Amino acid sequence: NPQSAYDVLSKLRSELPPEIGVTAKIRLPPTQADAAAGKLGNEARTIPPPNAEERIHRLIDSGVDLITVHGRTRFENKVA
């Protein structure tokens, strides 16, 4: 649940001293092709997931000091 992650990061930032960094790493969100291929399984929703830009803004609002974006979705580059 993304909201839980934002809440935890906000709490960490408020409780830790400023000299201790709070970081986050995210993957790119699933693509329309992932959804069309049925890869989302139980994650399929009527409301589309937030895009990377929305996630990054939410993380910034949570107070993180550094964000790393993993440059592919969790469905890409999987070895069978």
Secondary structure, 3 states (H helix, E strand, C coil): CHHHHHHHHHHHHHHCCCCCCCEEEEECCCCHHHHHCCCCHHHCCCCCCCCHHHHHHHHHHHCCCEEEEECCCCCCCCCC
